[in-house]
Amino acid sequence: MNDDLPDLPDTPLGRYRHYKGGEYDVIGAARDSETLAPLVVYRPRYNASGLWVRPHAMFFGDVEIDGQRVRRFAPVDSSA
């Protein structure tokens, strides 16, 4: 392992809801092999399409919907 790599950003595991409605399980963080950019590794709960990755900043970022800023993926409280 290369000790010169920066730490991956905090990536809370668990269930998230996309602003369009689908639910996903975040299972970890990874690094792009070419750019070393941090990625979120996740899978949809509504089908078996496998694992997906998205840039960390995009996954945890906001989008504007009808003039309102909302989280692209919001955590789902599993205790509710």
Gaussian input, Z-matrix of N, CA and C with variables (Angstrom, degrees):
# hf/3-21g

backbone

0 1
 N
 C     1     B1
 C     2     B2     1     A1
 N     3     B3     2     A2     1     D1
 C     4     B4     3     A3     2     D2
 C     5     B5     4     A4     3     D3
 N     6     B6     5     A5     4     D4
 C     7     B7     6     A6     5     D5
 C     8     B8     7     A7     6     D6
 N     9     B9     8     A8     7     D7
 C    10    B10     9     A9     8     D8
 C    11    B11    10    A10     9     D9
 N    12    B12    11    A11    10    D10
 C    13    B13    12    A12    11    D11
 C    14    B14    13    A13    12    D12
 N    15    B15    14    A14    13    D13
 C    16    B16    15    A15    14    D14
 C    17    B17    16    A16    15    D15
 N    18    B18    17    A17    16    D16
 C    19    B19    18    A18    17    D17
 C    20    B20    19    A19    18    D18
 N    21    B21    20    A20    19    D19
 C    22    B22    21    A21    20    D20
 C    23    B23    22    A22    21    D21
 N    24    B24    23    A23    22    D22
 C    25    B25    24    A24    23    D23
 C    26    B26    25    A25    24    D24
 N    27    B27    26    A26    25    D25
 C    28    B28    27    A27    26    D26
 C    29    B29    28    A28    27    D27
 N    30    B30    29    A29    28    D28
 C    31    B31    30    A30    29    D29
 C    32    B32    31    A31    30    D30
 N    33    B33    32    A32    31    D31
 C    34    B34    33    A33    32    D32
 C    35    B35    34    A34    33    D33
 N    36    B36    35    A35    34    D34
 C    37    B37    36    A36    35    D35
 C    38    B38    37    A37    36    D36
 N    39    B39    38    A38    37    D37
 C    40    B40    39    A39    38    D38
 C    41    B41    40    A40    39    D39
 N    42    B42    41    A41    40    D40
 C    43    B43    42    A42    41    D41
 C    44    B44    43    A43    42    D42
 N    45    B45    44    A44    43    D43
 C    46    B46    45    A45    44    D44
 C    47    B47    46    A46    45    D45
 N    48    B48    47    A47    46    D46
 C    49    B49    48    A48    47    D47
 C    50    B50    49    A49    48    D48
 N    51    B51    50    A50    49    D49
 C    52    B52    51    A51    50    D50
 C    53    B53    52    A52    51    D51
 N    54    B54    53    A53    52    D52
 C    55    B55    54    A54    53    D53
 C    56    B56    55    A55    54    D54
 N    57    B57    56    A56    55    D55
 C    58    B58    57    A57    56    D56
 C    59    B59    58    A58    57    D57
 N    60    B60    59    A59    58    D58
 C    61    B61    60    A60    59    D59
 C    62    B62    61    A61    60    D60
 N    63    B63    62    A62    61    D61
 C    64    B64    63    A63    62    D62
 C    65    B65    64    A64    63    D63
 N    66    B66    65    A65    64    D64
 C    67    B67    66    A66    65    D65
 C    68    B68    67    A67    66    D66
 N    69    B69    68    A68    67    D67
 C    70    B70    69    A69    68    D68
 C    71    B71    70    A70    69    D69
 N    72    B72    71    A71    70    D70
 C    73    B73    72    A72    71    D71
 C    74    B74    73    A73    72    D72
 N    75    B75    74    A74    73    D73
 C    76    B76    75    A75    74    D74
 C    77    B77    76    A76    75    D75
 N    78    B78    77    A77    76    D76
 C    79    B79    78    A78    77    D77
 C    80    B80    79    A79    78    D78
 N    81    B81    80    A80    79    D79
 C    82    B82    81    A81    80    D80
 C    83    B83    82    A82    81    D81
 N    84    B84    83    A83    82    D82
 C    85    B85    84    A84    83    D83
 C    86    B86    85    A85    84    D84
 N    87    B87    86    A86    85    D85
 C    88    B88    87    A87    86    D86
 C    89    B89    88    A88    87    D87
 N    90    B90    89    A89    88    D88
 C    91    B91    90    A90    89    D89
 C    92    B92    91    A91    90    D90
 N    93    B93    92    A92    91    D91
 C    94    B94    93    A93    92    D92
 C    95    B95    94    A94    93    D93
 N    96    B96    95    A95    94    D94
 C    97    B97    96    A96    95    D95
 C    98    B98    97    A97    96    D96
 N    99    B99    98    A98    97    D97
 C   100   B100    99    A99    98    D98
 C   101   B101   100   A100    99    D99
 N   102   B102   101   A101   100   D100
 C   103   B103   102   A102   101   D101
 C   104   B104   103   A103   102   D102
 N   105   B105   104   A104   103   D103
 C   106   B106   105   A105   104   D104
 C   107   B107   106   A106   105   D105
 N   108   B108   107   A107   106   D106
 C   109   B109   108   A108   107   D107
 C   110   B110   109   A109   108   D108
 N   111   B111   110   A110   109   D109
 C   112   B112   111   A111   110   D110
 C   113   B113   112   A112   111   D111
 N   114   B114   113   A113   112   D112
 C   115   B115   114   A114   113   D113
 C   116   B116   115   A115   114   D114
 N   117   B117   116   A116   115   D115
 C   118   B118   117   A117   116   D116
 C   119   B119   118   A118   117   D117
 N   120   B120   119   A119   118   D118
 C   121   B121   120   A120   119   D119
 C   122   B122   121   A121   120   D120
 N   123   B123   122   A122   121   D121
 C   124   B124   123   A123   122   D122
 C   125   B125   124   A124   123   D123
 N   126   B126   125   A125   124   D124
 C   127   B127   126   A126   125   D125
 C   128   B128   127   A127   126   D126
 N   129   B129   128   A128   127   D127
 C   130   B130   129   A129   128   D128
 C   131   B131   130   A130   129   D129
 N   132   B132   131   A131   130   D130
 C   133   B133   132   A132   131   D131
 C   134   B134   133   A133   132   D132
 N   135   B135   134   A134   133   D133
 C   136   B136   135   A135   134   D134
 C   137   B137   136   A136   135   D135
 N   138   B138   137   A137   136   D136
 C   139   B139   138   A138   137   D137
 C   140   B140   139   A139   138   D138
 N   141   B141   140   A140   139   D139
 C   142   B142   141   A141   140   D140
 C   143   B143   142   A142   141   D141
 N   144   B144   143   A143   142   D142
 C   145   B145   144   A144   143   D143
 C   146   B146   145   A145   144   D144
 N   147   B147   146   A146   145   D145
 C   148   B148   147   A147   146   D146
 C   149   B149   148   A148   147   D147
 N   150   B150   149   A149   148   D148
 C   151   B151   150   A150   149   D149
 C   152   B152   151   A151   150   D150
 N   153   B153   152   A152   151   D151
 C   154   B154   153   A153   152   D152
 C   155   B155   154   A154   153   D153
 N   156   B156   155   A155   154   D154
 C   157   B157   156   A156   155   D155
 C   158   B158   157   A157   156   D156
 N   159   B159   158   A158   157   D157
 C   160   B160   159   A159   158   D158
 C   161   B161   160   A160   159   D159
 N   162   B162   161   A161   160   D160
 C   163   B163   162   A162   161   D161
 C   164   B164   163   A163   162   D162
 N   165   B165   164   A164   163   D163
 C   166   B166   165   A165   164   D164
 C   167   B167   166   A166   165   D165
 N   168   B168   167   A167   166   D166
 C   169   B169   168   A168   167   D167
 C   170   B170   169   A169   168   D168
 N   171   B171   170   A170   169   D169
 C   172   B172   171   A171   170   D170
 C   173   B173   172   A172   171   D171
 N   174   B174   173   A173   172   D172
 C   175   B175   174   A174   173   D173
 C   176   B176   175   A175   174   D174
 N   177   B177   176   A176   175   D175
 C   178   B178   177   A177   176   D176
 C   179   B179   178   A178   177   D177
 N   180   B180   179   A179   178   D178
 C   181   B181   180   A180   179   D179
 C   182   B182   181   A181   180   D180
 N   183   B183   182   A182   181   D181
 C   184   B184   183   A183   182   D182
 C   185   B185   184   A184   183   D183
 N   186   B186   185   A185   184   D184
 C   187   B187   186   A186   185   D185
 C   188   B188   187   A187   186   D186
 N   189   B189   188   A188   187   D187
 C   190   B190   189   A189   188   D188
 C   191   B191   190   A190   189   D189
 N   192   B192   191   A191   190   D190
 C   193   B193   192   A192   191   D191
 C   194   B194   193   A193   192   D192
 N   195   B195   194   A194   193   D193
 C   196   B196   195   A195   194   D194
 C   197   B197   196   A196   195   D195
 N   198   B198   197   A197   196   D196
 C   199   B199   198   A198   197   D197
 C   200   B200   199   A199   198   D198
 N   201   B201   200   A200   199   D199
 C   202   B202   201   A201   200   D200
 C   203   B203   202   A202   201   D201
 N   204   B204   203   A203   202   D202
 C   205   B205   204   A204   203   D203
 C   206   B206   205   A205   204   D204
 N   207   B207   206   A206   205   D205
 C   208   B208   207   A207   206   D206
 C   209   B209   208   A208   207   D207
 N   210   B210   209   A209   208   D208
 C   211   B211   210   A210   209   D209
 C   212   B212   211   A211   210   D210
 N   213   B213   212   A212   211   D211
 C   214   B214   213   A213   212   D212
 C   215   B215   214   A214   213   D213
 N   216   B216   215   A215   214   D214
 C   217   B217   216   A216   215   D215
 C   218   B218   217   A217   216   D216
 N   219   B219   218   A218   217   D217
 C   220   B220   219   A219   218   D218
 C   221   B221   220   A220   219   D219
 N   222   B222   221   A221   220   D220
 C   223   B223   222   A222   221   D221
 C   224   B224   223   A223   222   D222
 N   225   B225   224   A224   223   D223
 C   226   B226   225   A225   224   D224
 C   227   B227   226   A226   225   D225
 N   228   B228   227   A227   226   D226
 C   229   B229   228   A228   227   D227
 C   230   B230   229   A229   228   D228
 N   231   B231   230   A230   229   D229
 C   232   B232   231   A231   230   D230
 C   233   B233   232   A232   231   D231
 N   234   B234   233   A233   232   D232
 C   235   B235   234   A234   233   D233
 C   236   B236   235   A235   234   D234
 N   237   B237   236   A236   235   D235
 C   238   B238   237   A237   236   D236
 C   239   B239   238   A238   237   D237

   B1=1.4609
   B2=1.5181
   B3=1.2917
   B4=1.4480
   B5=1.5247
   B6=1.3225
   B7=1.4662
   B8=1.5220
   B9=1.3376
   B10=1.4602
   B11=1.5241
   B12=1.3337
   B13=1.4636
   B14=1.5166
   B15=1.3300
   B16=1.4650
   B17=1.5272
   B18=1.3185
   B19=1.4574
   B20=1.5229
   B21=1.3227
   B22=1.4634
   B23=1.5280
   B24=1.3255
   B25=1.4699
   B26=1.5256
   B27=1.3238
   B28=1.4539
   B29=1.5277
   B30=1.3232
   B31=1.4568
   B32=1.5251
   B33=1.3284
   B34=1.4617
   B35=1.5259
   B36=1.3197
   B37=1.4509
   B38=1.5207
   B39=1.3222
   B40=1.4521
   B41=1.5092
   B42=1.3190
   B43=1.4634
   B44=1.5270
   B45=1.3384
   B46=1.4654
   B47=1.5203
   B48=1.3213
   B49=1.4642
   B50=1.5274
   B51=1.3167
   B52=1.4597
   B53=1.5253
   B54=1.3045
   B55=1.4685
   B56=1.5261
   B57=1.3394
   B58=1.4638
   B59=1.5304
   B60=1.3481
   B61=1.4528
   B62=1.5124
   B63=1.3119
   B64=1.4615
   B65=1.5154
   B66=1.3380
   B67=1.4586
   B68=1.5165
   B69=1.3326
   B70=1.4564
   B71=1.5147
   B72=1.3282
   B73=1.4618
   B74=1.5189
   B75=1.3251
   B76=1.4597
   B77=1.5201
   B78=1.3277
   B79=1.4586
   B80=1.5247
   B81=1.3359
   B82=1.4540
   B83=1.5058
   B84=1.3196
   B85=1.4596
   B86=1.5231
   B87=1.3100
   B88=1.4667
   B89=1.5223
   B90=1.3116
   B91=1.4567
   B92=1.5204
   B93=1.3172
   B94=1.4596
   B95=1.5282
   B96=1.3196
   B97=1.4626
   B98=1.5245
   B99=1.3184
   B100=1.4620
   B101=1.5150
   B102=1.3350
   B103=1.4704
   B104=1.5204
   B105=1.3317
   B106=1.4712
   B107=1.5207
   B108=1.3325
   B109=1.4688
   B110=1.5274
   B111=1.3384
   B112=1.4626
   B113=1.5274
   B114=1.3202
   B115=1.4568
   B116=1.5228
   B117=1.3259
   B118=1.4594
   B119=1.5226
   B120=1.3190
   B121=1.4620
   B122=1.5256
   B123=1.3305
   B124=1.4618
   B125=1.5172
   B126=1.3343
   B127=1.4611
   B128=1.5169
   B129=1.3127
   B130=1.4682
   B131=1.5253
   B132=1.3181
   B133=1.4642
   B134=1.5270
   B135=1.3269
   B136=1.4636
   B137=1.5272
   B138=1.3355
   B139=1.4633
   B140=1.5300
   B141=1.2952
   B142=1.4662
   B143=1.5199
   B144=1.3337
   B145=1.4676
   B146=1.5211
   B147=1.3187
   B148=1.4586
   B149=1.5111
   B150=1.3130
   B151=1.4626
   B152=1.5248
   B153=1.3260
   B154=1.4570
   B155=1.5229
   B156=1.3279
   B157=1.4636
   B158=1.5222
   B159=1.3095
   B160=1.4615
   B161=1.5259
   B162=1.3277
   B163=1.4579
   B164=1.5327
   B165=1.3197
   B166=1.4638
   B167=1.5276
   B168=1.3175
   B169=1.4723
   B170=1.5286
   B171=1.3151
   B172=1.4634
   B173=1.5304
   B174=1.3332
   B175=1.4646
   B176=1.5376
   B177=1.3174
   B178=1.4601
   B179=1.5281
   B180=1.3291
   B181=1.4554
   B182=1.5240
   B183=1.3109
   B184=1.4599
   B185=1.5200
   B186=1.3230
   B187=1.4585
   B188=1.5206
   B189=1.3249
   B190=1.4607
   B191=1.5254
   B192=1.3256
   B193=1.4590
   B194=1.5296
   B195=1.3237
   B196=1.4677
   B197=1.5277
   B198=1.3249
   B199=1.4567
   B200=1.5142
   B201=1.3141
   B202=1.4668
   B203=1.5309
   B204=1.3262
   B205=1.4630
   B206=1.5226
   B207=1.3218
   B208=1.4587
   B209=1.5272
   B210=1.3222
   B211=1.4575
   B212=1.5265
   B213=1.3211
   B214=1.4692
   B215=1.5298
   B216=1.3272
   B217=1.4687
   B218=1.5215
   B219=1.3164
   B220=1.4666
   B221=1.5243
   B222=1.3315
   B223=1.4680
   B224=1.5206
   B225=1.3295
   B226=1.4591
   B227=1.5213
   B228=1.3009
   B229=1.4640
   B230=1.5184
   B231=1.3309
   B232=1.4620
   B233=1.5239
   B234=1.3321
   B235=1.4730
   B236=1.5119
   B237=1.3340
   B238=1.4697
   B239=1.5011
   A1=109.06
   A2=117.32
   A3=122.65
   A4=109.74
   A5=116.42
   A6=120.39
   A7=112.77
   A8=117.50
   A9=120.90
   A10=112.51
   A11=117.28
   A12=119.75
   A13=110.41
   A14=117.23
   A15=119.15
   A16=110.02
   A17=115.91
   A18=120.05
   A19=109.81
   A20=115.48
   A21=119.49
   A22=108.86
   A23=118.08
   A24=119.81
   A25=111.00
   A26=114.96
   A27=121.25
   A28=108.89
   A29=116.00
   A30=121.57
   A31=108.52
   A32=117.49
   A33=119.48
   A34=111.34
   A35=115.99
   A36=121.67
   A37=109.71
   A38=116.62
   A39=120.03
   A40=112.69
   A41=114.59
   A42=122.48
   A43=110.62
   A44=114.46
   A45=121.66
   A46=108.87
   A47=116.11
   A48=121.68
   A49=108.16
   A50=115.68
   A51=121.99
   A52=108.21
   A53=117.30
   A54=119.99
   A55=112.20
   A56=117.91
   A57=120.36
   A58=112.13
   A59=116.84
   A60=119.91
   A61=118.13
   A62=119.72
   A63=120.34
   A64=112.02
   A65=116.66
   A66=120.91
   A67=110.42
   A68=114.89
   A69=122.81
   A70=109.78
   A71=115.69
   A72=121.73
   A73=108.76
   A74=116.48
   A75=120.70
   A76=106.65
   A77=115.68
   A78=119.60
   A79=113.19
   A80=117.54
   A81=118.62
   A82=113.32
   A83=112.87
   A84=121.79
   A85=107.72
   A86=115.75
   A87=121.68
   A88=108.26
   A89=114.86
   A90=121.61
   A91=108.58
   A92=117.13
   A93=120.92
   A94=108.00
   A95=116.75
   A96=120.36
   A97=113.61
   A98=117.48
   A99=120.46
   A100=112.90
   A101=116.10
   A102=119.56
   A103=112.87
   A104=117.40
   A105=124.68
   A106=112.69
   A107=116.98
   A108=120.99
   A109=109.53
   A110=117.00
   A111=119.85
   A112=111.72
   A113=114.80
   A114=122.52
   A115=109.19
   A116=116.18
   A117=122.37
   A118=107.00
   A119=116.12
   A120=122.14
   A121=106.99
   A122=115.85
   A123=119.11
   A124=110.39
   A125=116.17
   A126=121.14
   A127=109.01
   A128=116.60
   A129=119.89
   A130=111.05
   A131=115.63
   A132=121.50
   A133=111.20
   A134=117.61
   A135=120.84
   A136=113.89
   A137=118.29
   A138=120.40
   A139=109.33
   A140=116.20
   A141=121.63
   A142=110.89
   A143=116.25
   A144=119.99
   A145=112.78
   A146=118.22
   A147=120.79
   A148=113.76
   A149=113.87
   A150=121.54
   A151=110.13
   A152=114.65
   A153=122.09
   A154=108.17
   A155=116.08
   A156=121.29
   A157=108.74
   A158=113.94
   A159=120.91
   A160=106.23
   A161=118.27
   A162=118.82
   A163=110.93
   A164=115.15
   A165=121.44
   A166=111.87
   A167=116.70
   A168=120.46
   A169=111.02
   A170=117.94
   A171=120.74
   A172=110.34
   A173=116.85
   A174=120.19
   A175=110.07
   A176=117.01
   A177=121.09
   A178=113.45
   A179=116.53
   A180=120.74
   A181=112.74
   A182=114.79
   A183=123.20
   A184=110.46
   A185=114.41
   A186=122.04
   A187=107.26
   A188=116.22
   A189=120.21
   A190=109.21
   A191=115.26
   A192=122.51
   A193=107.84
   A194=116.46
   A195=121.44
   A196=112.01
   A197=115.87
   A198=121.27
   A199=115.02
   A200=118.39
   A201=122.57
   A202=110.14
   A203=116.01
   A204=120.58
   A205=108.47
   A206=116.23
   A207=121.59
   A208=108.38
   A209=115.60
   A210=119.98
   A211=109.53
   A212=115.17
   A213=119.49
   A214=108.93
   A215=117.40
   A216=123.50
   A217=106.82
   A218=116.89
   A219=122.29
   A220=108.65
   A221=117.28
   A222=118.57
   A223=111.17
   A224=115.39
   A225=121.88
   A226=107.34
   A227=115.84
   A228=120.57
   A229=108.38
   A230=116.20
   A231=121.07
   A232=111.95
   A233=118.14
   A234=120.17
   A235=112.00
   A236=117.56
   A237=120.66
   A238=112.41
   D1=141.39
   D2=-178.85
   D3=-86.29
   D4=114.38
   D5=-179.40
   D6=-71.27
   D7=-8.91
   D8=-179.86
   D9=-83.68
   D10=-7.90
   D11=-179.58
   D12=-72.64
   D13=138.38
   D14=174.65
   D15=-69.10
   D16=153.69
   D17=176.35
   D18=-61.52
   D19=147.05
   D20=172.77
   D21=-71.32
   D22=147.48
   D23=179.16
   D24=-66.19
   D25=157.56
   D26=176.70
   D27=-55.91
   D28=130.05
   D29=-177.92
   D30=-134.84
   D31=89.19
   D32=-179.91
   D33=-61.65
   D34=128.05
   D35=179.00
   D36=-80.01
   D37=158.77
   D38=175.91
   D39=133.29
   D40=-165.13
   D41=-175.76
   D42=-90.22
   D43=137.10
   D44=178.24
   D45=-132.64
   D46=151.48
   D47=176.10
   D48=-113.99
   D49=126.44
   D50=176.16
   D51=-71.90
   D52=150.43
   D53=-177.96
   D54=-60.76
   D55=-19.08
   D56=176.91
   D57=-89.09
   D58=-4.87
   D59=171.71
   D60=118.33
   D61=-24.58
   D62=-178.66
   D63=-69.19
   D64=150.62
   D65=177.33
   D66=-108.50
   D67=146.14
   D68=-172.87
   D69=-139.86
   D70=151.60
   D71=172.77
   D72=-105.34
   D73=121.12
   D74=172.41
   D75=-82.13
   D76=124.66
   D77=-176.98
   D78=-112.29
   D79=-6.22
   D80=176.47
   D81=164.93
   D82=-173.88
   D83=176.94
   D84=-122.44
   D85=153.16
   D86=179.94
   D87=-144.38
   D88=177.84
   D89=178.61
   D90=-123.07
   D91=138.11
   D92=173.09
   D93=-66.20
   D94=130.85
   D95=-175.47
   D96=-67.35
   D97=-22.60
   D98=-178.46
   D99=-95.59
   D100=-43.26
   D101=-173.89
   D102=-104.09
   D103=-13.39
   D104=-175.68
   D105=67.92
   D106=8.13
   D107=179.13
   D108=-63.61
   D109=141.67
   D110=178.80
   D111=-72.99
   D112=140.22
   D113=-179.38
   D114=-127.00
   D115=154.67
   D116=171.97
   D117=-102.61
   D118=133.16
   D119=177.40
   D120=-103.09
   D121=125.09
   D122=-176.20
   D123=-148.14
   D124=165.84
   D125=177.10
   D126=-139.50
   D127=144.25
   D128=177.55
   D129=-70.15
   D130=147.18
   D131=176.52
   D132=-89.58
   D133=-12.63
   D134=-172.31
   D135=-98.49
   D136=-5.17
   D137=175.25
   D138=-158.93
   D139=176.09
   D140=-177.18
   D141=-107.86
   D142=50.69
   D143=-177.36
   D144=-85.76
   D145=6.74
   D146=174.84
   D147=91.86
   D148=-165.67
   D149=-178.80
   D150=-87.91
   D151=147.40
   D152=178.92
   D153=-130.37
   D154=157.21
   D155=173.33
   D156=-130.30
   D157=151.37
   D158=178.18
   D159=-147.45
   D160=145.84
   D161=176.81
   D162=-53.25
   D163=136.47
   D164=-176.33
   D165=-54.27
   D166=-47.88
   D167=-178.33
   D168=-62.27
   D169=-35.04
   D170=179.03
   D171=-72.18
   D172=-45.07
   D173=-178.90
   D174=-57.29
   D175=-48.08
   D176=-176.35
   D177=-91.61
   D178=8.68
   D179=-180.00
   D180=-86.80
   D181=-177.23
   D182=179.97
   D183=-107.68
   D184=159.27
   D185=170.70
   D186=-130.17
   D187=158.42
   D188=178.05
   D189=-103.44
   D190=122.18
   D191=179.95
   D192=-124.71
   D193=118.68
   D194=-179.89
   D195=50.42
   D196=42.30
   D197=177.78
   D198=79.78
   D199=1.61
   D200=-179.84
   D201=-111.38
   D202=137.53
   D203=174.91
   D204=-85.08
   D205=125.97
   D206=177.25
   D207=-133.11
   D208=156.81
   D209=176.53
   D210=-68.11
   D211=138.41
   D212=175.97
   D213=-62.69
   D214=-45.08
   D215=175.18
   D216=-128.70
   D217=122.39
   D218=179.76
   D219=-108.82
   D220=138.72
   D221=177.78
   D222=-63.35
   D223=144.82
   D224=176.89
   D225=-104.81
   D226=128.08
   D227=179.30
   D228=-74.44
   D229=108.42
   D230=-176.36
   D231=-75.41
   D232=-11.34
   D233=-179.65
   D234=-87.31
   D235=-6.90
   D236=-178.36
   D237=-77.56

